[in-house]
């Protein structure tokens, strides 16, 4: 899948926020689709994708992010309900649904946040948008289903276009492109798996970080 992003500032957490944006697109597009035959098909396909990604069984995927060729990053995400785990080039993150732990390897620091806090990084609050502001369509491209979201006139959100490629056999996400302002971001998705996600994955392994500096930001 591919996406676009409107932020050029290079930040180690950018890749994960883009992936979260992708997840929001998949999760919310179901309720925003209009009732043309084409859009009903898009809704049905997204509904099945939703069950694979957001069901109680959980899911995991690897992502490779490319922001107009000037910033690239990659990582792996696991999620199950409100729980998440990230591993990327600079930081490992555990979120058990109540508390988030961000382990910055270079600094050997662990930052502790409330699970739903936008303060975990400065981009969290900037990826909020209303998918009712988009028109939806579905087509075929390169042997995949291509679902396209285009912003309606007079909509206030920053995201202009979202394109999501899904496998035709099982509706797994493969690639995303997202356009914010004039900036396109592409995300390639691989190693997608639905199910088999153990809750222990989201528990912060504190014993592995003895000697690291812990910074509690839950009351900031």
N, C-alpha and C positions, 0 to 999 in steps of 0.2 A: 504494500500500500504506500501511497505517497501523500505528503502534505505540504502546506505552505505556511510560511511564518512571516510575520511582519517585523520581527526583531532581528537586527543584524548584530547587536552586541554579543560577543562570544562568551558563553557562560557554560560551565561544565554540566549544569543541570538542564540545559536547553533541550537536549535530546529526549530526556524523560518526560519533560513537559509536553513536548510534541506528541509523544506516544500517548500520554494521558488525553490530549486533545483528540487523538484518533479514537480512543476509547469512548470519549464523550460523544463523538459524532455517531459511532455505531449504536450507542445506548439511547440517544435521544432522537435519532432520525425516524425511529418507528412511530413516534407520536406526531411527527410533523408532516408526514406524507399526505398529499392531497389524494382525491379519489378518482383520478383518471385511471384507465386500465393500466397504463404504463407505470404510474405511481403506486397503484395497488400491488403490482408485481414487485416493485422495489421494496414496499413495506413487508410483503410476505418473505422475501429473501432476507431482509435485515432482521426480521423476527427470528428466523432460524439461526442466523449468525449470532444474534443476541443470546439465544439459549446456549450456544456453544461457549461464548465468551463469558457471559455473566451468570450462568447457572451456578447452583450450589457446588458443583464439582470443581469450579475454578479453572484457570487457564494460564498458559505461559507462552511467550514468544521472544524472539531475538529481533532487534531493530538496528538498521543502519540509516543514519540521518545525513542528508546532504542539503545544505542551505546555499542555493545558487553557486555551488562550487567553492565558497569561501570558508565554510565551516563544516566539518564532518565529525561525527561521533557514532559510537555504537554501544550496545548494551543488551541486557536481558531483563525482562520483567516477569514477575509472577503476581497474580492477583486472584482474590477469592472474596467476593462480597466487598466489604470495606477494607480488607487487608491487602497489603502490597509489599513486594520486595523488589528492589532494583539493584543491579550490579552494572556499573559502567566504567569508563576509563579512569575516573578519579575518586568516585565515592560509592560506598555501599549503603543502602537504605533499607531499614525494616520498619514496617508500619503494621502494628497488630490490631488496628481499629480504634485504639485509644491513645497510643503514644507512638511517635515516629523517632527513630534513631538514625542519624546520618553520620557515617564514619568516613571522614576525609583522610585518605591514606597518606598523602604527602605531609600534611600538618600533624598527623596522628592526633586528631581531635574528633570527638563524638559530640554532635549537637543534638539536643533533645527538644522535641516540639510536641505540641498537641497534634493529634492525628489529622485533624481537619484544618489546621492553621494555614492561612495563605503566607505566613511569614517563613515557611520552610525554605522558600527562595523567592526572589523578587518578581518572578514571572507567574507565580501561581494565580494571582488574581487577574491576570491579563488575558487568560484563556477562557473567560466566561462569556457565553453568548447564547442567543435564543434561536434555536433551529426552526421555530415558526417563521423566521424571517427569510427562509430559503424556499425555492422551488426545487422539486426533486424529479429526476428521470433516471432510467436505466437503459443500457445498451450493451453491446458486446465489443470487446477489443482484445486482440491477441489471444483469443481462446478463453477469455475471462469475462465475467460480468463487470461492467463499469457503472457504478452509481455516482451520479453527479449532483451536487448541491450548488445552486447559484443564488446569491443574495438578491432579494427583491428590491425594487426601487424604494427609496426613502428609509430603508432599514439602517439602523445606527451602528450595527456591529462592525468590527474591523475585518472580519473574515469575509472574503469576497466569493471564493469558490473552494469547494472540496471535491476531490475525485478519489473514489475508493474502488480498487480492483479486488474482486473476490473470485475464488475458484468456482467453476460451474458445478462441479460434482458435489462439494460439501460446503461451499460458501465460506471457506477460510480466507482471512485477510492476507493479501499478498503484497500490496503496494498502496501508498497514499500520496496524493499531492494536495497541498493546501496553499492558497494564495491569500496573503494578508497585505493590504495596500498593493505595492508593486513587487513584493518579494514572494518567490515560490520556494517551498521546502518539499523535498522528496524523502519519503521513508520507505525503505524496503523491509518487508516482514518475512522472517523465515523461522523454521523450527516451531511453528505454532502447534500447540497441543491443548486439547480440551479435556479436563479431568485428570485424576491422579495427583492432585495438588494437596499435600499434607499441611495441616495447620501449623505444624512445627517449623515450617519454612519461614514463618513471619515472626518468630520469637527472636528477639535480639540476643545474640550469643555473647553476653557480657564478659565471660571468662576469657574470650579470645582477645580482649582489648585491655587487659591489665597493663597499667603504666601509661595509658593514653590519657589525655586531658578531656574531661567531660564538662560540657557547657550546657546548663539547663536554661532553655529559652521559653519555657512554657508560660511564664508570667510576663514576658516582654510586651 
